[in-house]
Amino acid sequence: MPLPWTEVIHSGEVMFGLIAAGIAGASGVFGHIKSRKFVGQRLRYTPIVEKPALGLWAGVGACVVAAPLVAVLPFVGAGTAIAIGAGVGTGVALGVKDTKEPPKLLDD
């Protein structure tokens, strides 16, 4: 009788796990880049960027919005929604930091 921790992992299971991890990572990075750019350029002169918890609320909101979408997709799951939320939250937080610096000119 084989021990429970010595089960053979099939290569198909590993492949689907790697695909899901790649999709989660790519979507988190994409959310970070786009949200940082949006906040740094478009929300620069609005009073909403002065709120200290803006990044946290944006990340939680992105996670809540992404959760039903990833629930119906075949390869991805809750980890992808969390990665999207973390990416957007950190992007917004760093975008707020970017708004405190004056915009750089092309000559500099």
C-alpha positions as CSV (number, residue, x, y, z in Angstrom):
1,M,0.0,0.0,0.0
2,P,1.6,3.3,-1.1
3,L,2.0,6.1,1.4
4,P,-0.3,9.1,0.8
5,W,2.6,11.6,0.3
6,T,4.2,9.4,-2.3
7,E,1.5,9.7,-4.9
8,V,2.7,10.2,-8.5
9,I,2.1,13.7,-9.9
10,H,1.1,13.5,-13.5
11,S,2.8,15.9,-15.9
12,G,-0.6,17.2,-17.0
13,E,-1.4,18.4,-13.5
14,V,1.9,20.2,-13.3
15,M,1.4,21.8,-16.7
16,F,-2.1,23.2,-15.8
17,G,-0.6,24.5,-12.6
18,L,2.2,26.2,-14.4
19,I,-0.3,27.7,-16.9
20,A,-2.5,29.0,-14.1
21,A,0.5,30.5,-12.3
22,G,1.7,32.2,-15.4
23,I,-1.7,33.7,-16.1
24,A,-2.0,34.9,-12.5
25,G,1.4,36.5,-12.6
26,A,0.9,38.1,-15.9
27,S,-2.5,39.5,-14.9
28,G,-1.0,40.9,-11.7
29,V,1.9,42.6,-13.5
30,F,-0.5,44.0,-16.1
31,G,-2.8,45.4,-13.5
32,H,0.1,47.0,-11.6
33,I,1.5,48.7,-14.7
34,K,-1.8,50.0,-16.0
35,S,-3.1,51.2,-12.7
36,R,0.2,53.0,-11.8
37,K,0.2,54.7,-15.2
38,F,-3.5,55.7,-14.9
39,V,-3.1,57.1,-11.4
40,G,0.2,58.9,-12.2
41,Q,-1.1,60.6,-15.4
42,R,-4.9,60.9,-15.2
43,L,-5.5,61.3,-11.5
44,R,-2.6,63.6,-10.8
45,Y,-4.6,66.8,-10.1
46,T,-7.6,65.2,-8.4
47,P,-8.2,65.3,-4.7
48,I,-8.8,61.5,-4.5
49,V,-5.0,60.8,-4.6
50,E,-4.6,62.5,-1.3
51,K,-6.4,59.6,0.5
52,P,-3.9,57.4,2.3
53,A,-5.8,54.1,1.8
54,L,-6.5,54.5,-1.9
55,G,-4.2,51.7,-2.9
56,L,-5.8,49.3,-0.4
57,W,-9.3,50.0,-1.5
58,A,-8.4,49.8,-5.2
59,G,-6.8,46.4,-4.6
60,V,-9.8,45.1,-2.7
61,G,-12.2,46.4,-5.3
62,A,-10.2,44.9,-8.1
63,C,-10.1,41.5,-6.3
64,V,-13.9,41.6,-5.7
65,V,-14.6,42.5,-9.3
66,A,-12.2,39.8,-10.7
67,A,-13.5,37.0,-8.4
68,P,-16.6,36.2,-10.4
69,L,-14.8,36.5,-13.7
70,V,-12.0,34.0,-12.7
71,A,-14.6,31.7,-11.1
72,V,-16.0,30.8,-14.6
73,L,-12.6,30.5,-16.4
74,P,-11.2,27.0,-16.7
75,F,-7.5,27.4,-15.7
76,V,-7.5,30.1,-13.2
77,G,-9.0,30.5,-9.7
78,A,-8.9,32.6,-6.6
79,G,-5.2,33.0,-6.7
80,T,-5.6,35.0,-10.0
81,A,-8.1,37.3,-8.4
82,I,-5.8,37.9,-5.5
83,A,-2.9,38.5,-7.8
84,I,-4.9,41.1,-9.8
85,G,-6.0,42.8,-6.6
86,A,-2.4,42.9,-5.3
87,G,-1.1,44.2,-8.6
88,V,-3.7,47.0,-8.9
89,G,-3.3,47.9,-5.2
90,T,0.4,48.3,-5.4
91,G,0.1,50.1,-8.8
92,V,-2.3,52.6,-7.3
93,A,-0.1,53.1,-4.2
94,L,3.0,53.7,-6.3
95,G,1.0,55.9,-8.8
96,V,0.0,58.1,-5.8
97,K,3.7,58.4,-5.0
98,D,4.4,59.4,-8.6
99,T,1.9,62.2,-8.4
100,K,3.9,63.9,-5.6
101,E,6.9,64.4,-7.9
102,P,6.6,67.1,-10.6
103,P,6.3,65.6,-14.1
104,K,9.6,65.2,-15.9
105,L,10.3,67.1,-19.0
106,L,11.7,65.5,-22.1
107,D,14.8,67.7,-22.0
108,D,15.9,66.4,-18.5
